[in-house]
Amino acid sequence: MARAYSADLRRRVVDAAMGGLSARQAAERFDVGTATAIVWVRRFREGGELVARRQGKPRGLRLDPHADYSYGSGGRGDPPIPSL
């Protein structure tokens, strides 16, 4: 997975956009993707956010997909007993 852009680069792109350039022009000047710069500027305008967000899928527990089977929530309420 690719690494996040540095906070310094984010700050420079947002500062350029706040200083009069469009987000597209700032993206071209600093050689980042247009959509990336637009998102950075929008997040900054909406709430002052400049930090990178976590990348990837949130981790869950390994047994989450099997919770219904493991805990017997198939109507009985008791965990299943293995057959002998």
N, CA, C and O atoms as CSV, one atom per row, in Angstrom:
chain,resi,resn,atom,element,x,y,z
A,1,MET,N,N,0.846,-1.165,0.000
A,1,MET,CA,C,0.000,0.000,0.000
A,1,MET,C,C,0.901,1.240,0.000
A,1,MET,O,O,1.945,1.267,0.652
A,2,ALA,N,N,0.487,2.237,-0.725
A,2,ALA,CA,C,1.264,3.461,-0.816
A,2,ALA,C,C,1.202,4.243,0.497
A,2,ALA,O,O,0.233,4.153,1.251
A,3,ARG,N,N,2.238,4.994,0.740
A,3,ARG,CA,C,2.269,5.805,1.960
A,3,ARG,C,C,1.486,7.091,1.753
A,3,ARG,O,O,1.291,7.534,0.621
A,4,ALA,N,N,1.041,7.683,2.845
A,4,ALA,CA,C,0.310,8.949,2.798
A,4,ALA,C,C,1.276,10.086,2.464
A,4,ALA,O,O,2.463,10.027,2.785
A,5,TYR,N,N,0.747,11.112,1.821
A,5,TYR,CA,C,1.555,12.304,1.551
A,5,TYR,C,C,1.921,12.973,2.875
A,5,TYR,O,O,1.205,12.829,3.866
A,6,SER,N,N,3.027,13.698,2.889
A,6,SER,CA,C,3.492,14.329,4.114
A,6,SER,C,C,2.560,15.474,4.520
A,6,SER,O,O,1.864,16.061,3.691
A,7,ALA,N,N,2.571,15.766,5.805
A,7,ALA,CA,C,1.758,16.868,6.326
A,7,ALA,C,C,2.229,18.201,5.748
A,7,ALA,O,O,1.423,19.109,5.542
A,8,ASP,N,N,3.539,18.320,5.486
A,8,ASP,CA,C,4.081,19.542,4.909
A,8,ASP,C,C,3.518,19.787,3.510
A,8,ASP,O,O,3.143,20.912,3.180
A,9,LEU,N,N,3.458,18.749,2.694
A,9,LEU,CA,C,2.915,18.889,1.344
A,9,LEU,C,C,1.432,19.234,1.394
A,9,LEU,O,O,0.959,20.084,0.638
A,10,ARG,N,N,0.705,18.576,2.282
A,10,ARG,CA,C,-0.721,18.890,2.437
A,10,ARG,C,C,-0.906,20.359,2.802
A,10,ARG,O,O,-1.758,21.050,2.243
A,11,ARG,N,N,-0.098,20.822,3.744
A,11,ARG,CA,C,-0.200,22.217,4.194
A,11,ARG,C,C,0.093,23.175,3.036
A,11,ARG,O,O,-0.613,24.169,2.865
A,12,ARG,N,N,1.123,22.887,2.243
A,12,ARG,CA,C,1.473,23.767,1.129
A,12,ARG,C,C,0.377,23.812,0.067
A,12,ARG,O,O,0.078,24.877,-0.472
A,13,VAL,N,N,-0.219,22.663,-0.233
A,13,VAL,CA,C,-1.302,22.631,-1.221
A,13,VAL,C,C,-2.502,23.417,-0.719
A,13,VAL,O,O,-3.074,24.214,-1.463
A,14,VAL,N,N,-2.891,23.206,0.533
A,14,VAL,CA,C,-4.043,23.910,1.095
A,14,VAL,C,C,-3.759,25.406,1.201
A,14,VAL,O,O,-4.630,26.221,0.896
A,15,ASP,N,N,-2.557,25.775,1.626
A,15,ASP,CA,C,-2.208,27.198,1.717
A,15,ASP,C,C,-2.271,27.876,0.349
A,15,ASP,O,O,-2.735,29.011,0.237
A,16,ALA,N,N,-1.806,27.184,-0.688
A,16,ALA,CA,C,-1.857,27.752,-2.033
A,16,ALA,C,C,-3.309,27.939,-2.473
A,16,ALA,O,O,-3.648,28.953,-3.083
A,17,ALA,N,N,-4.161,26.965,-2.166
A,17,ALA,CA,C,-5.568,27.069,-2.540
A,17,ALA,C,C,-6.271,28.161,-1.744
A,17,ALA,O,O,-7.137,28.854,-2.277
A,18,MET,N,N,-5.912,28.321,-0.490
A,18,MET,CA,C,-6.513,29.381,0.323
A,18,MET,C,C,-5.964,30.754,-0.064
A,18,MET,O,O,-6.595,31.781,0.186
A,19,GLY,N,N,-4.790,30.755,-0.672
A,19,GLY,CA,C,-4.156,32.013,-1.058
A,19,GLY,C,C,-4.570,32.537,-2.418
A,19,GLY,O,O,-4.042,33.550,-2.876
A,20,GLY,N,N,-5.513,31.862,-3.076
A,20,GLY,CA,C,-5.994,32.391,-4.332
A,20,GLY,C,C,-5.994,31.419,-5.498
A,20,GLY,O,O,-6.734,31.623,-6.460
A,21,LEU,N,N,-5.196,30.379,-5.441
A,21,LEU,CA,C,-5.212,29.386,-6.511
A,21,LEU,C,C,-6.423,28.470,-6.333
A,21,LEU,O,O,-6.936,28.304,-5.226
A,22,SER,N,N,-6.865,27.886,-7.433
A,22,SER,CA,C,-7.897,26.859,-7.312
A,22,SER,C,C,-7.220,25.579,-6.831
A,22,SER,O,O,-5.998,25.447,-6.901
A,23,ALA,N,N,-8.019,24.649,-6.349
A,23,ALA,CA,C,-7.457,23.365,-5.903
A,23,ALA,C,C,-6.784,22.650,-7.069
A,23,ALA,O,O,-5.767,21.982,-6.882
A,24,ARG,N,N,-7.335,22.782,-8.254
A,24,ARG,CA,C,-6.743,22.154,-9.444
A,24,ARG,C,C,-5.389,22.768,-9.778
A,24,ARG,O,O,-4.448,22.050,-10.116
A,25,GLN,N,N,-5.285,24.090,-9.685
A,25,GLN,CA,C,-4.012,24.754,-9.955
A,25,GLN,C,C,-2.967,24.379,-8.905
A,25,GLN,O,O,-1.800,24.153,-9.227
A,26,ALA,N,N,-3.401,24.317,-7.649
A,26,ALA,CA,C,-2.476,23.923,-6.578
A,26,ALA,C,C,-2.006,22.488,-6.779
A,26,ALA,O,O,-0.840,22.180,-6.528
A,27,ALA,N,N,-2.891,21.611,-7.225
A,27,ALA,CA,C,-2.528,20.222,-7.481
A,27,ALA,C,C,-1.475,20.142,-8.577
A,27,ALA,O,O,-0.511,19.384,-8.470
A,28,GLU,N,N,-1.663,20.923,-9.621
A,28,GLU,CA,C,-0.693,20.915,-10.719
A,28,GLU,C,C,0.647,21.481,-10.268
A,28,GLU,O,O,1.698,20.956,-10.637
A,29,ARG,N,N,0.619,22.536,-9.480
A,29,ARG,CA,C,1.859,23.160,-9.013
A,29,ARG,C,C,2.681,22.205,-8.153
A,29,ARG,O,O,3.905,22.159,-8.276
A,30,PHE,N,N,2.022,21.446,-7.288
A,30,PHE,CA,C,2.734,20.573,-6.351
A,30,PHE,C,C,2.763,19.113,-6.803
A,30,PHE,O,O,3.200,18.237,-6.058
A,31,ASP,N,N,2.297,18.859,-8.020
A,31,ASP,CA,C,2.369,17.532,-8.627
A,31,ASP,C,C,1.675,16.454,-7.784
A,31,ASP,O,O,2.241,15.394,-7.515
A,32,VAL,N,N,0.449,16.750,-7.380
A,32,VAL,CA,C,-0.404,15.760,-6.724
A,32,VAL,C,C,-1.669,15.619,-7.562
A,32,VAL,O,O,-1.939,16.452,-8.428
A,33,GLY,N,N,-2.429,14.589,-7.314
A,33,GLY,CA,C,-3.654,14.365,-8.063
A,33,GLY,C,C,-4.677,15.456,-7.820
A,33,GLY,O,O,-4.781,16.000,-6.721
A,34,THR,N,N,-5.431,15.766,-8.866
A,34,THR,CA,C,-6.447,16.806,-8.766
A,34,THR,C,C,-7.489,16.453,-7.718
A,34,THR,O,O,-7.835,17.287,-6.882
A,35,ALA,N,N,-7.992,15.222,-7.756
A,35,ALA,CA,C,-9.009,14.799,-6.789
A,35,ALA,C,C,-8.460,14.845,-5.362
A,35,ALA,O,O,-9.183,15.183,-4.425
A,36,THR,N,N,-7.191,14.506,-5.203
A,36,THR,CA,C,-6.554,14.539,-3.885
A,36,THR,C,C,-6.548,15.955,-3.336
A,36,THR,O,O,-6.923,16.181,-2.186
A,37,ALA,N,N,-6.126,16.904,-4.150
A,37,ALA,CA,C,-6.077,18.301,-3.707
A,37,ALA,C,C,-7.469,18.833,-3.404
A,37,ALA,O,O,-7.656,19.571,-2.436
A,38,ILE,N,N,-8.439,18.467,-4.219
A,38,ILE,CA,C,-9.812,18.928,-3.981
A,38,ILE,C,C,-10.320,18.412,-2.641
A,38,ILE,O,O,-10.956,19.151,-1.889
A,39,VAL,N,N,-10.042,17.149,-2.342
A,39,VAL,CA,C,-10.479,16.566,-1.063
A,39,VAL,C,C,-9.778,17.259,0.102
A,39,VAL,O,O,-10.417,17.586,1.102
A,40,TRP,N,N,-8.467,17.485,-0.019
A,40,TRP,CA,C,-7.732,18.166,1.066
A,40,TRP,C,C,-8.310,19.543,1.333
A,40,TRP,O,O,-8.521,19.914,2.487
A,41,VAL,N,N,-8.566,20.301,0.284
A,41,VAL,CA,C,-9.089,21.663,0.444
A,41,VAL,C,C,-10.492,21.618,1.037
A,41,VAL,O,O,-10.820,22.417,1.914
A,42,ARG,N,N,-11.322,20.691,0.566
A,42,ARG,CA,C,-12.684,20.580,1.095
A,42,ARG,C,C,-12.674,20.228,2.578
A,42,ARG,O,O,-13.410,20.825,3.363
A,43,ARG,N,N,-11.840,19.260,2.967
A,43,ARG,CA,C,-11.755,18.882,4.388
A,43,ARG,C,C,-11.247,20.027,5.240
A,43,ARG,O,O,-11.697,20.213,6.371
A,44,PHE,N,N,-10.309,20.800,4.701
A,44,PHE,CA,C,-9.788,21.928,5.460
A,44,PHE,C,C,-10.866,22.997,5.636
A,44,PHE,O,O,-11.017,23.558,6.721
A,45,ARG,N,N,-11.608,23.273,4.574
A,45,ARG,CA,C,-12.666,24.287,4.663
A,45,ARG,C,C,-13.789,23.867,5.598
A,45,ARG,O,O,-14.359,24.698,6.304
A,46,GLU,N,N,-14.108,22.574,5.604
A,46,GLU,CA,C,-15.213,22.086,6.430
A,46,GLU,C,C,-14.864,21.981,7.910
A,46,GLU,O,O,-15.723,22.189,8.766
A,47,GLY,N,N,-13.605,21.659,8.215
A,47,GLY,CA,C,-13.304,21.462,9.629
A,47,GLY,C,C,-11.857,21.674,10.015
A,47,GLY,O,O,-11.475,21.361,11.142
A,48,GLY,N,N,-11.044,22.193,9.120
A,48,GLY,CA,C,-9.655,22.454,9.453
A,48,GLY,C,C,-8.783,21.212,9.483
A,48,GLY,O,O,-7.686,21.247,10.040
A,49,GLU,N,N,-9.248,20.111,8.893
A,49,GLU,CA,C,-8.513,18.845,8.952
A,49,GLU,C,C,-7.400,18.807,7.912
A,49,GLU,O,O,-7.631,19.031,6.724
A,50,LEU,N,N,-6.180,18.516,8.384
A,50,LEU,CA,C,-5.039,18.378,7.484
A,50,LEU,C,C,-4.303,17.059,7.649
A,50,LEU,O,O,-3.452,16.724,6.825
A,51,VAL,N,N,-4.605,16.314,8.680
A,51,VAL,CA,C,-3.870,15.079,8.941
A,51,VAL,C,C,-4.381,13.957,8.039
A,51,VAL,O,O,-5.537,13.957,7.617
A,52,ALA,N,N,-3.509,13.016,7.757
A,52,ALA,CA,C,-3.892,11.873,6.932
A,52,ALA,C,C,-4.786,10.938,7.737
A,52,ALA,O,O,-4.564,10.716,8.927
A,53,ARG,N,N,-5.776,10.406,7.084
A,53,ARG,CA,C,-6.653,9.427,7.729
A,53,ARG,C,C,-6.038,8.042,7.602
A,53,ARG,O,O,-5.172,7.814,6.758
A,54,ARG,N,N,-6.484,7.132,8.431
A,54,ARG,CA,C,-5.996,5.754,8.351
A,54,ARG,C,C,-6.364,5.164,7.002
A,54,ARG,O,O,-7.434,5.441,6.460
A,55,GLN,N,N,-5.468,4.353,6.469
A,55,GLN,CA,C,-5.706,3.708,5.186
A,55,GLN,C,C,-6.112,2.269,5.394
A,55,GLN,O,O,-5.717,1.643,6.378
A,56,GLY,N,N,-6.883,1.750,4.494
A,56,GLY,CA,C,-7.230,0.341,4.518
A,56,GLY,C,C,-8.541,0.058,5.219
A,56,GLY,O,O,-9.243,0.952,5.691
A,57,LYS,N,N,-8.835,-1.224,5.265
A,57,LYS,CA,C,-10.072,-1.699,5.854
A,57,LYS,C,C,-9.931,-1.788,7.375
A,57,LYS,O,O,-8.900,-2.242,7.872
A,58,PRO,N,N,-10.959,-1.359,8.118
A,58,PRO,CA,C,-10.881,-1.491,9.577
A,58,PRO,C,C,-10.789,-2.962,9.978
A,58,PRO,O,O,-11.456,-3.824,9.406
A,59,ARG,N,N,-9.955,-3.221,10.963
A,59,ARG,CA,C,-9.789,-4.603,11.415
A,59,ARG,C,C,-10.953,-5.015,12.293
A,59,ARG,O,O,-11.413,-4.247,13.138
A,60,GLY,N,N,-11.412,-6.202,12.093
A,60,GLY,CA,C,-12.451,-6.782,12.928
A,60,GLY,C,C,-11.888,-8.024,13.592
A,60,GLY,O,O,-10.729,-8.385,13.384
A,61,LEU,N,N,-12.698,-8.658,14.373
A,61,LEU,CA,C,-12.282,-9.906,14.992
A,61,LEU,C,C,-12.368,-11.026,13.963
A,61,LEU,O,O,-13.205,-10.980,13.062
A,62,ARG,N,N,-11.509,-12.027,14.092
A,62,ARG,CA,C,-11.506,-13.130,13.139
A,62,ARG,C,C,-12.808,-13.919,13.155
A,62,ARG,O,O,-13.225,-14.451,12.126
A,63,LEU,N,N,-13.443,-13.997,14.304
A,63,LEU,CA,C,-14.641,-14.816,14.413
A,63,LEU,C,C,-15.927,-14.047,14.160
A,63,LEU,O,O,-17.007,-14.629,14.255
A,64,ASP,N,N,-15.851,-12.767,13.844
A,64,ASP,CA,C,-17.066,-11.988,13.578
A,64,ASP,C,C,-17.965,-12.627,12.519
A,64,ASP,O,O,-19.178,-12.674,12.722
A,65,PRO,N,N,-17.431,-13.119,11.403
A,65,PRO,CA,C,-18.320,-13.724,10.409
A,65,PRO,C,C,-19.004,-14.990,10.908
A,65,PRO,O,O,-20.017,-15.403,10.344
A,66,HIS,N,N,-18.469,-15.616,11.958
A,66,HIS,CA,C,-19.012,-16.861,12.473
A,66,HIS,C,C,-19.758,-16.681,13.791
A,66,HIS,O,O,-20.060,-17.665,14.467
A,67,ALA,N,N,-20.053,-15.458,14.159
A,67,ALA,CA,C,-20.658,-15.183,15.463
A,67,ALA,C,C,-22.010,-15.870,15.607
A,67,ALA,O,O,-22.311,-16.391,16.680
A,68,ASP,N,N,-22.836,-15.888,14.558
A,68,ASP,CA,C,-24.150,-16.526,14.665
A,68,ASP,C,C,-24.018,-18.020,14.974
A,68,ASP,O,O,-24.755,-18.549,15.805
A,69,TYR,N,N,-23.098,-18.687,14.319
A,69,TYR,CA,C,-22.910,-20.109,14.543
A,69,TYR,C,C,-22.288,-20.368,15.912
A,69,TYR,O,O,-22.735,-21.252,16.642
A,70,SER,N,N,-21.263,-19.602,16.260
A,70,SER,CA,C,-20.521,-19.840,17.489
A,70,SER,C,C,-21.373,-19.640,18.727
A,70,SER,O,O,-21.247,-20.388,19.697
A,71,TYR,N,N,-22.224,-18.655,18.705
A,71,TYR,CA,C,-23.002,-18.336,19.895
A,71,TYR,C,C,-24.430,-18.838,19.805
A,71,TYR,O,O,-25.257,-18.514,20.658
A,72,GLY,N,N,-24.727,-19.617,18.796
A,72,GLY,CA,C,-26.022,-20.272,18.700
A,72,GLY,C,C,-27.198,-19.330,18.628
A,72,GLY,O,O,-28.248,-19.636,19.194
A,73,SER,N,N,-27.080,-18.230,17.977
A,73,SER,CA,C,-28.203,-17.304,17.894
A,73,SER,C,C,-29.160,-17.727,16.788
A,73,SER,O,O,-29.853,-16.895,16.201
A,74,GLY,N,N,-29.192,-19.012,16.511
A,74,GLY,CA,C,-30.118,-19.551,15.528
A,74,GLY,C,C,-31.496,-19.794,16.130
A,74,GLY,O,O,-32.271,-20.562,15.560
A,75,GLY,N,N,-31.823,-19.187,17.230
A,75,GLY,CA,C,-33.143,-19.284,17.824
A,75,GLY,C,C,-33.152,-19.966,19.190
A,75,GLY,O,O,-34.050,-19.715,19.994
A,76,ARG,N,N,-32.155,-20.835,19.469
A,76,ARG,CA,C,-32.166,-21.572,20.726
A,76,ARG,C,C,-31.540,-20.793,21.872
A,76,ARG,O,O,-31.974,-20.934,23.015
A,77,GLY,N,N,-30.548,-19.987,21.599
A,77,GLY,CA,C,-29.897,-19.240,22.651
A,77,GLY,C,C,-28.740,-19.966,23.300
A,77,GLY,O,O,-27.937,-19.338,23.990
A,78,ASP,N,N,-28.626,-21.274,23.102
A,78,ASP,CA,C,-27.527,-22.042,23.669
A,78,ASP,C,C,-26.463,-22.287,22.601
A,78,ASP,O,O,-26.793,-22.423,21.423
A,79,PRO,N,N,-25.189,-22.345,22.999
A,79,PRO,CA,C,-24.164,-22.648,22.013
A,79,PRO,C,C,-24.357,-24.072,21.503
A,79,PRO,O,O,-24.827,-24.935,22.245
A,80,PRO,N,N,-23.997,-24.331,20.234
A,80,PRO,CA,C,-24.213,-25.674,19.693
A,80,PRO,C,C,-23.315,-26.712,20.371
A,80,PRO,O,O,-22.177,-26.414,20.733
A,81,ILE,N,N,-23.827,-27.914,20.537
A,81,ILE,CA,C,-23.067,-29.012,21.120
A,81,ILE,C,C,-22.606,-29.904,19.970
A,81,ILE,O,O,-23.417,-30.330,19.148
A,82,PRO,N,N,-21.300,-30.188,19.914
A,82,PRO,CA,C,-20.826,-31.012,18.813
A,82,PRO,C,C,-21.391,-32.422,18.906
A,82,PRO,O,O,-21.557,-32.972,19.995
A,83,SER,N,N,-21.683,-32.993,17.749
A,83,SER,CA,C,-22.188,-34.384,17.703
A,83,SER,C,C,-21.054,-35.352,17.995
A,83,SER,O,O,-19.909,-35.126,17.605
A,84,LEU,N,N,-21.384,-36.411,18.673
A,84,LEU,CA,C,-20.384,-37.438,18.964
A,84,LEU,C,C,-20.469,-38.580,18.000
A,84,LEU,O,O,-19.696,-39.533,18.102
